[in-house]
Amino acid sequence: MKLTISDSSCRFSSVERFPGVSTVLTGAKGHSLSRLAAIAAAVCLCFIVSAAGLHAQGYGSISGTVTDPSGAVVTGANVVATQTQSGAVTTTTSGRDGRYVFPSLLPAGYTLSVTAAGFELYSQKGIDLEADQALNVNFTLKVGAQSAQGRPAPCGHWISSEAFQPA
């Protein structure tokens, strides 16, 4: 028995029923719909896997520990990441365990600067962060005069608030 569907909105050309055999739906060119569905599912799966992989890419992180010369952790140190080309500045503070973290930084070159009361300013240039990279950069601060209060300039140098005091 053969039944032809004449509805123009339907893409099935025919439904065939043979005694003792299950019903087979075929498309306009005679392809089995189960085969077409499997191909469509495989293509969708490829797109989903590709999109998930692209979403995770792009950012990196920099973390580490700030210590003094004896190895004791420095709590409350101000850590500044300055993107070398754009001058974008991101800041964080070391915790009770001396650890700091910049969890989401764009891949680029960075200068890291650390200041803390009773310690000299420490600055490290030439830190290159790549996509999906987790860098560990530890700092050992030198005991000295309290570091000047200020902020990093876009060029990576430190601008001291003392420089702007009237003479």
C-alpha positions as CSV (number, residue, x, y, z in Angstrom):
1,M,0.0,0.0,0.0
2,K,1.4,3.4,-0.9
3,L,0.1,6.7,0.3
4,T,1.2,9.9,-1.3
5,I,0.9,13.1,0.8
6,S,-0.1,16.1,-1.4
7,D,0.3,18.8,1.2
8,S,2.9,21.3,-0.3
9,S,4.1,22.3,3.2
10,C,5.2,18.7,3.9
11,R,8.5,17.5,2.5
12,F,7.7,13.8,2.6
13,S,7.0,12.4,-0.8
14,S,5.5,9.1,0.3
15,V,4.8,6.6,3.1
16,E,5.2,3.0,2.1
17,R,3.8,0.1,4.0
18,F,4.7,-3.4,3.3
19,P,3.2,-6.5,5.0
20,G,5.5,-7.6,7.8
21,V,7.8,-4.6,7.4
22,S,7.8,-1.4,9.5
23,T,6.7,1.9,7.9
24,V,9.5,3.7,6.2
25,L,9.3,7.5,5.8
26,T,11.3,8.8,2.8
27,G,12.2,12.4,1.8
28,A,11.8,13.9,-1.6
29,K,14.9,12.2,-2.9
30,G,14.2,8.9,-1.2
31,H,16.6,9.2,1.7
32,S,15.7,7.7,5.0
33,L,14.6,10.3,7.5
34,S,16.4,8.5,10.4
35,R,19.7,8.9,8.4
36,L,19.0,12.5,7.8
37,A,18.1,13.1,11.5
38,A,21.4,11.4,12.5
39,I,23.4,13.6,10.2
40,A,21.6,16.7,11.5
41,A,22.2,15.7,15.1
42,A,26.0,15.2,14.3
43,V,26.2,18.6,12.7
44,C,24.5,20.3,15.7
45,L,26.8,18.5,18.1
46,C,29.8,19.8,16.2
47,F,28.5,23.4,16.5
48,I,27.8,23.0,20.2
49,V,31.3,21.6,21.0
50,S,33.0,24.3,18.9
51,A,31.0,27.1,20.6
52,A,31.8,25.7,24.1
53,G,35.5,25.7,23.2
54,L,35.5,29.2,21.9
55,H,33.7,30.6,24.9
56,A,36.4,29.3,27.3
57,Q,39.2,30.9,25.3
58,G,40.5,34.5,25.6
59,Y,41.4,35.4,29.1
60,G,44.4,34.4,31.3
61,S,45.2,34.9,35.0
62,I,48.1,36.0,37.0
63,S,48.5,35.1,40.7
64,G,51.2,34.7,43.2
65,T,52.4,35.4,46.8
66,V,54.0,38.5,48.2
67,T,56.6,37.9,50.9
68,D,59.3,39.7,52.8
69,P,63.1,38.7,52.7
70,S,62.6,36.2,55.6
71,G,59.8,34.4,53.7
72,A,56.9,35.8,55.8
73,V,53.8,36.7,53.9
74,V,53.0,40.4,53.4
75,T,49.3,41.0,54.0
76,G,47.6,44.0,52.3
77,A,50.2,44.6,49.6
78,N,48.8,46.6,46.7
79,V,49.4,44.8,43.5
80,V,48.9,46.6,40.2
81,A,48.8,45.0,36.7
82,T,49.4,47.6,33.9
83,Q,48.8,46.4,30.3
84,T,51.8,47.6,28.4
85,Q,50.2,48.7,25.1
86,S,46.9,50.1,26.3
87,G,47.9,51.3,29.7
88,A,44.8,49.6,31.3
89,V,45.3,49.2,35.0
90,T,43.9,46.5,37.2
91,T,44.5,46.4,41.0
92,T,44.2,43.9,43.7
93,T,45.4,43.4,47.3
94,S,47.2,40.4,48.8
95,G,45.2,38.5,51.4
96,R,46.0,37.2,54.8
97,D,48.0,34.4,53.2
98,G,50.0,36.9,51.1
99,R,48.3,35.6,47.9
100,Y,47.0,37.9,45.2
101,V,45.1,37.0,42.0
102,F,44.0,38.7,38.7
103,P,41.5,36.1,37.5
104,S,40.6,37.6,34.1
105,L,43.2,39.5,32.2
106,L,43.3,39.9,28.4
107,P,46.3,38.3,26.7
108,A,48.9,41.0,26.5
109,G,52.2,42.2,27.9
110,Y,52.0,43.5,31.6
111,T,54.1,45.3,34.1
112,L,53.3,44.2,37.7
113,S,54.0,46.7,40.6
114,V,53.7,46.0,44.3
115,T,53.6,48.4,47.2
116,A,53.3,47.8,50.9
117,A,53.9,49.8,54.1
118,G,57.6,49.5,55.2
119,F,58.8,48.1,51.9
120,E,60.3,49.5,48.7
121,L,58.3,49.7,45.5
122,Y,58.8,46.6,43.4
123,S,58.1,46.5,39.7
124,Q,58.5,43.7,37.2
125,K,58.2,44.4,33.4
126,G,58.0,42.1,30.5
127,I,55.3,39.7,31.7
128,D,53.6,38.2,28.7
129,L,50.2,36.6,29.3
130,E,48.7,34.3,26.7
131,A,45.1,33.2,26.2
132,D,44.0,30.5,28.7
133,Q,47.4,30.8,30.6
134,A,47.7,30.9,34.4
135,L,50.9,32.6,35.4
136,N,52.4,32.4,38.9
137,V,54.5,35.5,39.7
138,N,55.8,35.7,43.3
139,F,57.3,38.8,44.8
140,T,59.9,39.2,47.6
141,L,59.8,42.8,48.8
142,K,62.9,44.6,50.2
143,V,62.5,46.2,53.6
144,G,63.0,50.0,53.2
145,A,61.4,53.3,53.4
146,Q,57.7,53.2,52.9
147,S,57.0,53.2,49.3
148,A,55.7,56.4,47.8
149,Q,51.9,56.6,47.5
150,G,50.7,57.1,43.9
151,R,49.5,55.2,40.9
152,P,51.0,53.6,37.8
153,A,51.1,55.7,34.6
154,P,50.0,54.2,31.3
155,C,53.7,53.9,30.3
156,G,54.2,51.5,33.3
157,H,56.1,54.1,35.4
158,W,55.0,54.9,38.9
159,I,53.5,58.4,39.5
160,S,54.2,59.5,43.0
161,S,51.7,61.9,44.7
162,E,54.8,63.6,46.1
163,A,55.6,64.8,42.6
164,F,52.5,67.0,42.6
165,Q,53.2,68.8,45.9
166,P,53.8,72.5,45.6
167,A,57.5,73.5,46.3
